Amino acid sequence: MKMKIYDKEMYQKEQWIKSVLLVVGIFVLGFVVGYFVYHFEKQDDIMKLQNQVNTLQQEINQIDSVV
């Protein structure tokens, strides 16, 4: 029968490392999600502006064709 020996200091270091990795992992996950959401919102704004430009260009073309 083997006896397990637990080192309190090593256990505390292990717990500290796990906590740090958890915090870093959550931060990285939040950063990645935030980046994609920001990029998606900016793409939506760009599409709206492109639609406005196209609409205004069509209006200009109609005015030019009348004149």
Summary of the structure (lengths in Angstrom):
residues: 67
radius of gyration: 29.1
end to end distance: 100.1
largest distance: 100.1
contacts: 117
relative contact order: 0.05
helix: 88%
strand: 0%
